Amino acid sequence: MLPLEPITVGRSWLGLRLLLLTALVVGAAILFLVFDLHHQLTVQALRDHRTMLIGWVDRWPVLAPVVFVAVYAFAILFVPPSGTVMTAMAGFLFGSVLGSVVAVVGATMGATFVFLIARFLAGNIVRRKVTPSIRFMQAGFHHHAFSYMLMLRLLPLFPFWLVNLAPAFLHVPLRTFVFGTFLGIIPLTVVFAMFGAGLGTVLDRGQPVSLDGVLTPQILAGLLALAVLVLLPVFYRRRKTRV
């Protein structure tokens, strides 16, 4: 009977974590619906509520970044495409430096929420139906998970929400996912936070605001160069193994 005890405890702890995670998600979903936050995560909403938001940040300089991180995290969970807008808002409200920090922390927390939910709720179902190409990706993640995570975060080739889900289905360790996400999103986050820090001038002039032109060819080339540097050890180890 003694060997069964750790398994029972493990299952109980897993069930408790799943219950707490579910309660947290449900509670956050209710807040988003009650306060209509999913309709406020736009540049137009920032323009409309500019004075109120700036006043709130000035009144609560310590609490405001903490609240923003929480809102950002749950925005990633409930409104996946809102990441770029939230990052620009962070730069607008807190400046390029603090805004970048707030956005990176919030985005990493939100991505981790999605990762954990996918792993706990849907991982087993999806893993039974993986295609050969997914199995190939799984092998790559198994041997070079951290490098792959950095590459996927550095290059905006796939939607942010998809990169949150795929590693959960491919047995990527939680620690690797968190650190790979945290480091990998820094360059793009800084770019959009700097853009957001300069939004005040644009709004003062009444000019239209668009995030489409933020990623210039020069910035994309720089991100590609970083991704190549990240993958160089992977290519080297593969070549060495073949030789």
HELIX and SHEET records of a PDB file:
HELIX    1   1 LEU A    4  VAL A   34  1                                  31    
HELIX    2   2 LEU A   37  HIS A   39  5                                   3    
HELIX    3   3 VAL A   43  ASP A   48  1                                   6    
HELIX    4   4 ARG A   50  ARG A   59  1                                  10    
HELIX    5   5 LEU A   63  PHE A   78  1                                  16    
HELIX    6   6 PRO A   80  SER A   82  5                                   3    
HELIX    7   7 GLY A   83  ILE A  117  1                                  35    
HELIX    8   8 ALA A  118  ALA A  122  3                                   5    
HELIX    9   9 GLY A  123  ARG A  127  1                                   5    
HELIX   10  10 PRO A  132  LEU A  154  1                                  23    
HELIX   11  11 PHE A  160  PHE A  169  1                                  10    
HELIX   12  12 LEU A  174  GLY A  184  1                                  11    
HELIX   13  13 ILE A  186  ALA A  197  1                                  12    
HELIX   14  14 LEU A  199  ASP A  204  1                                   6    
HELIX   15  15 PRO A  217  ARG A  242  1                                  26    
END                                                                             
